[in-house]
């Protein structure tokens, strides 16, 4: 049986997915590369966007072209994430459970993560993130010491930064900032 918070989060996910599907979508999020945390980083974990998520195509290409170590997520058998180092000839396969997702094929990265760029449906002004509901990012950010210490930023479309508090559960990890198509919004540690 799901908790009242889990039910509320699932209802919000349904609503937010619908709202996202009704919007005009655009942007490249390249302004994010000017953030100090990105420019001074060595390793950046990003993701492969799909559907109407903010596109990571140009952002990932630019990160790689800057000589940064670009890491892409691969869900593992425990429902967590393994970070795979991107390379120009990388091969991908469809996720067995979530057919829309493409996953990189390669060896797991064992170094430290400086930045994690992650997907979200909504984020509130305290840094609480509502994702797709699989929980893999929250597990990775909580269990991987390197990921937990990294600077965490979610990509959102305009109007997806919520002024209302989102429901939170004890396992939800707060993020440090959101990148909208044209601006970066940072959250103060005191707001948490």
Order of alpha helices (4+ residues) and beta strands (2+ residues): alpha-alpha-beta-alpha-beta-beta-beta-beta-beta-beta-beta-alpha-alpha-beta-beta-beta-beta
